[in-house]
Amino acid sequence: MSEYVVQTYQLSKHYRSRIAVDKVNLEIGRGDIYGFLGPNGAGKTTTIRMLLGLIKPTKGSISIFGKDLQKEKLAILRKVGSLVEYPSYYGHLTAYENLEAIRCILGVPKSRIDEVLGIVRLSKEAKRPVKGYSLGMKQRLGIAAALLGNPELLVLDEPTNGLDPSGILEIRELIKEMPKQHGITVMVSSHLLSEVEQMATKVGVIRDGALVFQAPIETLRQRSNSKIRLIVSSPDNALQTVLSMGCRAELRDAELLLDHVSDDIVSDVVEQLVYARHAIYRVEEVKKSLEDIFIEMVGEGTSL
């Protein structure tokens, strides 16, 4: 069996002259929380719809659980739960009644309803009509419905969209529990790197339909090259002093930026600047944020 729960090869979707998804090669391992990142309109939802068999690819192939989606669609999708865009529900029915309607279609035991309500922490609200739920509660009910069939893969498209901070925290913590407590691999799309970085183990970044980055989240963090920032008197002269020591440095907005070096070298630099009669106002380490890296990947002017 393949080590990947999801693997695509040259996956593409064309709409006449427009290329929505262009030769995407996804690799999602078992137990991953895979953050699928990109600006709005980058091709995230189109890719997800192809993974769920809702639309056909123009080119390429999709393998889920080591099986070809085109050839074994029904067998594969029985083990996949999904929440694409906003969940659908009957507002006049309770959460329990909504899930009962889905349970009858799936043919799973009735006890599974209580199980999934417990997982999404809605047990105490199970008998309330859903029309009185907050947006965050409705999202959790949507995830409960996606979990009803005991899936091995959970696909969530922008699950925190429109939620307040407490609702975002609830969904994030819920997603983080899936691999550890329930053995479920998760693919979650978002246009917010700051949100995904708090729960993902691996990320893929899509821009204009093309996958421009795919690696463990730690690899993305390592790209945030840190520097040492010194705020000193006479920064132009201070730069010459630092360069004469063989250190790589630059001036930016009257601040001296030193390429990241050992603590001993930082100490030597400060000592030499003081010896040269510079006043040292501040010494600190600065890192490029993950949001900055994301903007570099997807381009300026995109929606974040």
Backbone hydrogen bonds in HBPLUS format (Angstrom, degrees):
<---DONOR---> <-ACCEPTOR-->    atom                        ^
c    i                          cat <-CA-CA->   ^        H-A-AA   ^      H-
h    n   atom  resd res      DA  || num        DHA   H-A  angle D-A-AA Bond
n    s   type  num  typ     dist DA aas  dist angle  dist       angle   num
A0005-VAL N   A0028-ILE O   2.74 MM  23  5.75 140.5  1.90 152.3 164.1     1
A0065-PHE N   A0005-VAL O   2.75 MM  60  4.68 155.8  1.81 132.5 140.7     2
A0006-VAL N   A0028-ILE O   3.21 MM  22  5.00 164.5  2.24 137.8 141.9     3
A0028-ILE N   A0006-VAL O   2.88 MM  22  5.00 171.7  1.89 152.3 153.8     4
A0007-GLN N   A0063-SER O   2.82 MM  56  5.10 151.2  1.90 157.2 160.8     5
A0063-SER N   A0007-GLN O   2.75 MM  56  5.10 159.3  1.80 158.4 164.8     6
A0008-THR N   A0026-LEU O   3.08 MM  18  5.09 153.6  2.15 131.7 137.0     7
A0009-TYR N   A0061-SER O   2.98 MM  52  5.28 160.7  2.02 143.9 147.2     8
A0061-SER N   A0009-TYR O   3.05 MM  52  5.28 151.1  2.14 137.6 146.6     9
A0011-LEU N   A0024-VAL O   3.04 MM  13  4.79 154.3  2.11 134.0 127.9    10
A0024-VAL N   A0011-LEU O   2.89 MM  13  4.79 165.9  1.91 131.5 130.1    11
A0012-SER N   A0059-LYS O   3.04 MM  47  5.07 160.2  2.08 140.2 134.5    12
A0058-THR N   A0012-SER O   2.81 MM  46  5.62 147.8  1.91 142.2 149.9    13
A0059-LYS N   A0012-SER O   3.32 MM  47  5.07 163.3  2.35 124.6 126.0    14
A0013-LYS N   A0021-VAL O   2.88 MM   8  4.92 154.5  1.94 129.5 131.8    15
A0020-ALA N   A0013-LYS O   2.90 MM   7  5.57 139.7  2.07 155.3 168.2    16
A0021-VAL N   A0013-LYS O   3.25 MM   8  4.92 161.2  2.29 134.2 136.9    17
A0015-TYR N   A0018-ARG O   2.73 MM   3  5.08 169.8  1.74 161.4 164.6    18
A0018-ARG N   A0015-TYR O   2.87 MM   3  5.08 159.3  1.91 136.0 131.1    19
A0022-ASP N   A0209-GLY O   2.72 MM 187  5.14 176.3  1.72 127.8 127.1    20
A0032-ASP N   A0029-GLY O   3.09 MM   3  5.50 158.2  2.14 133.6 133.1    21
A0186-VAL N   A0032-ASP O   2.96 MM 154  6.25 167.5  1.98 163.6 165.1    22
A0201-THR N   A0033-ILE O   2.88 MM 168  5.31 156.7  1.94 138.9 146.1    23
A0202-LYS N   A0033-ILE O   3.36 MM 169  6.40 162.0  2.39 146.6 143.5    24
A0034-TYR N   A0186-VAL O   2.77 MM 152  6.12 165.3  1.80 161.5 158.6    25
A0188-VAL N   A0034-TYR O   2.89 MM 154  6.14 165.4  1.92 157.4 161.6    26
A0035-GLY N   A0202-LYS O   2.76 MM 167  6.17 161.4  1.80 162.9 161.5    27
A0204-GLY N   A0035-GLY O   2.88 MM 169  6.26 156.3  1.94 161.3 161.7    28
A0036-PHE N   A0188-VAL O   2.85 MM 152  5.91 166.4  1.87 139.3 144.0    29
A0190-SER N   A0036-PHE O   2.98 MM 154  6.27 150.2  2.07 153.8 152.8    30
A0037-LEU N   A0204-GLY O   2.76 MM 167  5.99 161.5  1.80 171.3 173.7    31
A0206-ILE N   A0037-LEU O   2.77 MM 169  6.14 165.5  1.79 165.5 167.5    32
A0038-GLY N   A0190-SER O   3.30 MM 152  6.78 137.9  2.49 145.4 154.8    33
A0042-ALA N   A0039-PRO O   3.08 MM   3  5.46 142.1  2.23 143.4 138.3    34
A0209-GLY N   A0042-ALA O   2.73 MM 167  5.40 132.6  1.95 146.7 154.1    35
A0047-THR N   A0043-GLY O   3.07 MM   4  6.11 156.9  2.12 142.5 148.6    36
A0048-ILE N   A0044-LYS O   2.98 MM   4  6.29 161.0  2.02 152.2 157.6    37
A0049-ARG N   A0045-THR O   2.86 MM   4  6.05 158.2  1.90 151.5 157.2    38
A0050-MET N   A0046-THR O   3.12 MM   4  6.37 145.6  2.24 142.0 150.6    39
A0051-LEU N   A0047-THR O   3.01 MM   4  6.36 152.6  2.09 147.2 155.2    40
A0052-LEU N   A0048-ILE O   3.00 MM   4  6.26 140.4  2.16 146.9 157.6    41
A0054-LEU N   A0049-ARG O   2.82 MM   5  5.07 143.9  1.95 165.1 162.9    42
A0053-GLY N   A0050-MET O   3.12 MM   3  5.07 162.0  2.15 103.5 108.4    43
A0069-LEU N   A0062-ILE O   2.98 MM   7  5.67 174.3  1.98 155.8 157.5    44
A0064-ILE N   A0067-LYS O   2.92 MM   3  5.35 150.1  2.01 155.0 153.9    45
A0067-LYS N   A0064-ILE O   3.05 MM   3  5.35 160.8  2.09 108.9 115.0    46
A0071-LYS N   A0068-ASP O   3.14 MM   3  5.43 128.0  2.42 103.0 115.7    47
A0072-GLU N   A0068-ASP O   2.93 MM   4  6.04 156.3  1.98 160.5 167.9    48
A0076-ILE N   A0072-GLU O   3.07 MM   4  6.20 156.1  2.13 155.1 162.2    49
A0077-LEU N   A0073-LYS O   2.92 MM   4  6.08 172.7  1.93 160.1 162.0    50
A0078-ARG N   A0074-LEU O   3.17 MM   4  6.24 136.0  2.38 143.2 152.2    51
A0079-LYS N   A0076-ILE O   2.97 MM   3  5.70 156.7  2.02 119.0 126.0    52
A0080-VAL N   A0077-LEU O   3.18 MM   3  4.87 166.1  2.20 104.3 104.7    53
A0152-GLU N   A0079-LYS O   2.84 MM  73  5.48 156.2  1.89 134.6 137.5    54
A0153-LEU N   A0079-LYS O   3.26 MM  74  6.61 150.6  2.36 155.2 162.5    55
A0081-GLY N   A0153-LEU O   2.84 MM  72  6.24 165.5  1.86 164.0 168.5    56
A0155-VAL N   A0081-GLY O   2.83 MM  74  6.25 161.3  1.86 151.4 156.1    57
A0083-LEU N   A0155-VAL O   2.86 MM  72  6.35 148.6  1.95 161.5 167.7    58
A0157-ASP N   A0083-LEU O   2.85 MM  74  6.16 173.7  1.86 167.0 165.8    59
A0093-LEU N   A0090-TYR O   3.09 MM   3  5.52 152.2  2.17 112.0 120.4    60
A0131-LYS N   A0091-GLY O   2.96 MM  40  4.30 147.7  2.07 136.4 126.0    61
A0130-VAL N   A0093-LEU O   2.93 MM  37  6.21 165.1  1.95 155.2 150.7    62
A0098-ASN N   A0094-THR O   2.94 MM   4  6.18 156.4  1.99 150.4 156.9    63
A0099-LEU N   A0095-ALA O   3.02 MM   4  6.25 161.5  2.05 151.6 156.0    64
A0096-TYR N   A0126-ALA O   3.17 MM  30  5.32 166.7  2.19 147.4 143.2    65
A0100-GLU N   A0096-TYR O   2.89 MM   4  6.09 142.6  2.03 142.8 154.1    66
A0101-ALA N   A0097-GLU O   3.14 MM   4  6.38 150.2  2.23 144.9 150.5    67
A0103-ARG N   A0099-LEU O   2.79 MM   4  5.99 154.1  1.86 147.6 156.1    68
A0104-CYS N   A0100-GLU O   3.05 MM   4  6.23 153.3  2.12 147.6 152.1    69
A0105-ILE N   A0102-ILE O   3.06 MM   3  5.26 124.2  2.39  99.5 113.6    70
A0106-LEU N   A0102-ILE O   3.00 MM   4  6.33 159.0  2.04 153.7 159.8    71
A0107-GLY N   A0103-ARG O   2.70 MM   4  5.73 143.2  1.83 149.6 159.5    72
A0112-ARG N   A0109-PRO O   3.04 MM   3  5.64 156.9  2.09 114.2 121.1    73
A0113-ILE N   A0110-LYS O   3.13 MM   3  5.90 156.3  2.19 119.8 124.6    74
A0115-GLU N   A0111-SER O   3.29 MM   4  6.60 155.0  2.35 145.0 152.3    75
A0116-VAL N   A0112-ARG O   2.99 MM   4  6.25 166.0  2.01 156.1 156.8    76
A0117-LEU N   A0113-ILE O   3.00 MM   4  6.18 157.5  2.05 151.5 158.5    77
A0118-GLY N   A0114-ASP O   3.01 MM   4  6.12 146.0  2.13 139.6 148.2    78
A0119-ILE N   A0115-GLU O   3.01 MM   4  6.35 150.3  2.10 144.6 153.1    79
A0120-VAL N   A0116-VAL O   3.09 MM   4  6.32 158.1  2.14 149.2 152.9    80
A0122-LEU N   A0117-LEU O   2.78 MM   5  5.02 176.3  1.78 155.0 156.0    81
A0121-ARG N   A0118-GLY O   3.16 MM   3  4.85 156.8  2.22  97.7 104.2    82
A0125-GLU N   A0122-LEU O   2.96 MM   3  5.19 140.5  2.12 105.8 118.0    83
A0126-ALA N   A0123-SER O   3.37 MM   3  5.19 167.7  2.39 104.2 105.6    84
A0128-ARG N   A0125-GLU O   3.20 MM   3  5.55 167.8  2.21 115.9 118.9    85
A0132-GLY N   A0129-PRO O   3.18 MM   3  6.01 165.6  2.20 120.9 125.0    86
A0133-TYR N   A0130-VAL O   2.91 MM   3  5.21 167.8  1.93 119.1 121.4    87
A0138-LYS N   A0134-SER O   2.98 MM   4  6.30 153.3  2.05 149.5 157.2    88
A0139-GLN N   A0135-LEU O   2.96 MM   4  6.26 149.7  2.05 145.6 153.9    89
A0140-ARG N   A0136-GLY O   3.01 MM   4  6.30 152.9  2.09 143.3 150.5    90
A0141-LEU N   A0137-MET O   2.88 MM   4  6.16 147.6  1.99 144.0 153.3    91
A0142-GLY N   A0138-LYS O   2.92 MM   4  6.20 147.2  2.03 141.4 150.4    92
A0143-ILE N   A0139-GLN O   2.98 MM   4  6.36 147.2  2.09 144.4 153.2    93
A0144-ALA N   A0140-ARG O   2.87 MM   4  6.15 150.4  1.96 142.7 151.5    94
A0145-ALA N   A0141-LEU O   2.94 MM   4  6.25 154.8  2.00 148.0 153.8    95
A0146-ALA N   A0142-GLY O   3.06 MM   4  6.32 147.4  2.17 137.6 146.6    96
A0147-LEU N   A0143-ILE O   2.93 MM   4  6.20 133.4  2.15 142.9 155.6    97
A0147-LEU N   A0144-ALA O   3.10 MM   3  5.06 130.4  2.36  94.2 107.6    98
A0148-LEU N   A0145-ALA O   3.31 MM   3  5.16 150.6  2.40  96.2 104.6    99
A0150-ASN N   A0147-LEU O   3.03 MM   3  5.57 151.5  2.11 131.0 128.9   100
A0185-THR N   A0152-GLU O   3.03 MM  33  6.25 164.9  2.05 152.7 147.9   101
A0154-LEU N   A0185-THR O   2.82 MM  31  6.20 158.9  1.87 162.1 169.4   102
A0187-MET N   A0154-LEU O   2.86 MM  33  6.27 161.0  1.90 162.6 166.4   103
A0156-LEU N   A0187-MET O   2.80 MM  31  6.16 169.0  1.81 167.7 171.6   104
A0189-SER N   A0156-LEU O   2.89 MM  33  6.40 159.8  1.93 162.9 169.7   105
A0158-GLU N   A0189-SER O   3.12 MM  31  5.23 138.5  2.30 114.0 124.6   106
A0161-ASN N   A0158-GLU O   3.24 MM   3  5.47 168.4  2.26 114.9 117.3   107
A0163-LEU N   A0160-THR O   3.16 MM   3  5.53 168.6  2.17 131.6 131.7   108
A0167-GLY N   A0164-ASP O   2.97 MM   3  5.24 117.5  2.37 106.5 122.3   109
A0168-ILE N   A0164-ASP O   2.90 MM   4  6.19 156.8  1.96 160.7 168.5   110
A0169-LEU N   A0165-PRO O   3.01 MM   4  6.20 158.3  2.05 146.0 151.4   111
A0170-GLU N   A0166-SER O   3.05 MM   4  6.27 154.8  2.11 143.3 149.7   112
A0171-ILE N   A0167-GLY O   3.09 MM   4  6.35 165.7  2.11 151.9 154.4   113
A0172-ARG N   A0168-ILE O   2.90 MM   4  6.05 162.0  1.93 151.6 157.4   114
A0173-GLU N   A0169-LEU O   2.97 MM   4  6.11 167.9  1.99 152.3 154.9   115
A0174-LEU N   A0170-GLU O   3.04 MM   4  6.17 150.9  2.13 142.6 151.2   116
A0175-ILE N   A0171-ILE O   2.93 MM   4  6.17 156.9  1.98 152.1 157.3   117
A0176-LYS N   A0172-ARG O   3.02 MM   4  6.28 159.0  2.07 150.9 156.5   118
A0177-GLU N   A0174-LEU O   3.26 MM   3  5.37 136.6  2.46  96.8 108.1   119
A0178-MET N   A0175-ILE O   3.11 MM   3  5.41 143.5  2.25 106.9 116.7   120
A0181-GLN N   A0177-GLU O   2.83 MM   4  5.57 166.8  1.84 160.1 164.7   121
A0182-HIS N   A0178-MET O   3.02 MM   4  5.17 142.3  2.16 127.9 138.4   122
A0184-ILE N   A0178-MET O   3.14 MM   6  5.26 175.6  2.15 118.5 117.6   123
A0183-GLY N   A0179-PRO O   3.16 MM   4  4.36 134.8  2.37 109.3 113.3   124
A0195-GLU N   A0192-LEU O   3.23 MM   3  5.44 137.6  2.42 100.3 111.0   125
A0196-VAL N   A0192-LEU O   3.19 MM   4  6.51 168.3  2.21 153.6 155.9   126
A0197-GLU N   A0193-LEU O   2.91 MM   4  5.90 167.9  1.92 161.4 163.4   127
A0198-GLN N   A0195-GLU O   3.26 MM   3  5.74 153.6  2.33 109.1 116.5   128
A0199-MET N   A0196-VAL O   2.99 MM   3  5.59 168.8  2.00 121.7 125.4   129
A0200-ALA N   A0196-VAL O   2.84 MM   4  5.63 165.3  1.86 177.8 176.2   130
A0217-ILE N   A0201-THR O   3.09 MM  16  5.50 162.1  2.12 115.3 119.1   131
A0203-VAL N   A0215-ALA O   2.94 MM  12  5.78 174.1  1.94 159.6 158.0   132
A0215-ALA N   A0203-VAL O   3.06 MM  12  5.78 152.5  2.13 157.7 166.1   133
A0205-VAL N   A0213-PHE O   2.76 MM   8  5.05 159.4  1.80 143.6 148.8   134
A0212-VAL N   A0205-VAL O   2.76 MM   7  5.68 147.7  1.86 157.3 168.4   135
A0207-ARG N   A0210-ALA O   2.82 MM   3  5.34 163.1  1.85 152.7 154.8   136
A0210-ALA N   A0207-ARG O   2.93 MM   3  5.34 166.3  1.95 123.4 124.1   137
A0219-THR N   A0216-PRO O   2.96 MM   3  5.48 133.2  2.18 112.3 123.9   138
A0220-LEU N   A0217-ILE O   3.12 MM   3  5.16 119.9  2.50  95.3 109.8   139
A0221-ARG N   A0217-ILE O   3.03 MM   4  6.40 152.4  2.10 147.1 155.0   140
A0222-GLN N   A0218-GLU O   2.94 MM   4  6.19 147.1  2.05 145.4 154.0   141
A0223-ARG N   A0220-LEU O   3.15 MM   3  5.38 146.7  2.27 101.6 111.3   142
A0224-SER N   A0221-ARG O   3.03 MM   3  5.59 163.3  2.06 114.6 119.9   143
A0225-ASN N   A0223-ARG O   2.90 MM   2  5.50 133.6  2.12 103.8  90.3   144
A0227-LYS N   A0286-VAL O   2.79 MM  59  5.36 156.6  1.85 155.3 163.5   145
A0286-VAL N   A0227-LYS O   2.80 MM  59  5.36 166.2  1.82 157.1 161.5   146
A0228-ILE N   A0258-LEU O   2.79 MM  30  4.92 171.1  1.79 151.7 154.7   147
A0258-LEU N   A0228-ILE O   2.76 MM  30  4.92 171.3  1.76 150.0 153.2   148
A0229-ARG N   A0284-GLU O   2.67 MM  55  5.30 166.5  1.68 171.9 170.9   149
A0284-GLU N   A0229-ARG O   2.95 MM  55  5.30 156.0  2.01 146.7 154.4   150
A0230-LEU N   A0256-LEU O   2.79 MM  26  5.04 164.3  1.81 152.3 157.8   151
A0256-LEU N   A0230-LEU O   2.98 MM  26  5.04 161.2  2.01 164.1 158.1   152
A0231-ILE N   A0282-ARG O   2.91 MM  51  5.06 160.9  1.95 141.9 147.4   153
A0281-TYR N   A0231-ILE O   2.76 MM  50  5.38 152.2  1.83 159.8 168.4   154
A0282-ARG N   A0231-ILE O   3.28 MM  51  5.06 144.8  2.41 134.9 136.1   155
A0233-SER N   A0279-ALA O   3.00 MM  46  5.25 142.8  2.14 144.2 152.3   156
A0238-ALA N   A0234-SER O   2.97 MM   4  6.19 158.7  2.02 154.2 160.8   157
A0239-LEU N   A0235-PRO O   2.89 MM   4  6.02 148.3  2.00 143.6 150.3   158
A0240-GLN N   A0236-ASP O   3.38 MM   4  6.74 154.2  2.45 142.1 147.3   159
A0241-THR N   A0237-ASN O   3.12 MM   4  6.47 151.0  2.20 146.5 154.5   160
A0242-VAL N   A0238-ALA O   3.01 MM   4  6.33 159.7  2.06 152.6 157.2   161
A0243-LEU N   A0239-LEU O   2.88 MM   4  6.11 163.7  1.91 154.6 159.3   162
A0244-SER N   A0240-GLN O   2.99 MM   4  6.06 147.8  2.10 140.4 148.6   163
A0245-MET N   A0242-VAL O   3.05 MM   3  5.28 149.1  2.14 103.5 113.1   164
A0246-GLY N   A0243-LEU O   2.96 MM   3  5.30 162.2  1.99 112.8 117.3   165
A0259-ASP N   A0248-ARG O   3.05 MM  11  5.80 169.2  2.06 153.9 157.3   166
A0250-GLU N   A0257-LEU O   2.90 MM   7  5.29 146.9  2.01 142.3 153.1   167
A0257-LEU N   A0250-GLU O   2.81 MM   7  5.29 177.0  1.81 168.5 168.9   168
A0252-ARG N   A0255-GLU O   2.87 MM   3  5.20 160.5  1.90 148.7 155.3   169
A0255-GLU N   A0252-ARG O   2.94 MM   3  5.20 152.3  2.01 108.6 117.7   170
A0266-VAL N   A0262-SER O   3.09 MM   4  6.46 159.6  2.13 151.4 157.4   171
A0267-SER N   A0263-ASP O   2.92 MM   4  6.14 155.7  1.98 146.7 153.4   172
A0268-ASP N   A0264-ASP O   2.95 MM   4  6.27 150.8  2.03 143.2 151.2   173
A0269-VAL N   A0265-ILE O   2.84 MM   4  6.13 158.2  1.89 153.7 159.1   174
A0270-VAL N   A0266-VAL O   2.98 MM   4  6.23 166.7  2.00 153.7 156.5   175
A0271-GLU N   A0267-SER O   2.94 MM   4  6.14 157.6  2.00 145.8 152.6   176
A0272-GLN N   A0268-ASP O   2.91 MM   4  6.16 158.8  1.95 151.3 156.2   177
A0273-LEU N   A0269-VAL O   2.93 MM   4  6.19 155.8  1.99 151.2 158.2   178
A0274-VAL N   A0270-VAL O   2.95 MM   4  6.16 158.3  2.00 150.9 156.5   179
A0275-TYR N   A0271-GLU O   2.91 MM   4  6.10 153.7  1.98 143.9 151.9   180
A0276-ALA N   A0272-GLN O   2.90 MM   4  6.14 138.8  2.07 138.4 149.4   181
A0278-HIS N   A0273-LEU O   2.90 MM   5  5.40 161.9  1.93 153.3 153.3   182
A0277-ARG N   A0274-VAL O   2.89 MM   3  4.93 150.9  1.97 108.1 111.9   183
A0292-ASP N   A0289-SER O   3.04 MM   3  5.14 120.1  2.41  96.2 110.5   184
A0293-ILE N   A0289-SER O   3.13 MM   4  6.57 155.3  2.19 148.2 154.5   185
A0294-PHE N   A0290-LEU O   2.88 MM   4  6.10 157.0  1.94 147.6 154.1   186
A0295-ILE N   A0291-GLU O   2.95 MM   4  6.20 157.3  2.00 149.4 154.6   187
A0296-GLU N   A0292-ASP O   3.03 MM   4  6.31 153.3  2.10 144.8 152.0   188
A0297-MET N   A0293-ILE O   3.03 MM   4  6.35 148.0  2.14 145.6 154.3   189
A0297-MET N   A0294-PHE O   3.08 MM   3  5.08 117.8  2.48  93.4 108.5   190
A0298-VAL N   A0294-PHE O   2.91 MM   4  6.21 165.5  1.93 159.3 162.1   191
A0299-GLY N   A0295-ILE O   2.72 MM   4  5.30 136.4  1.90 142.5 151.0   192
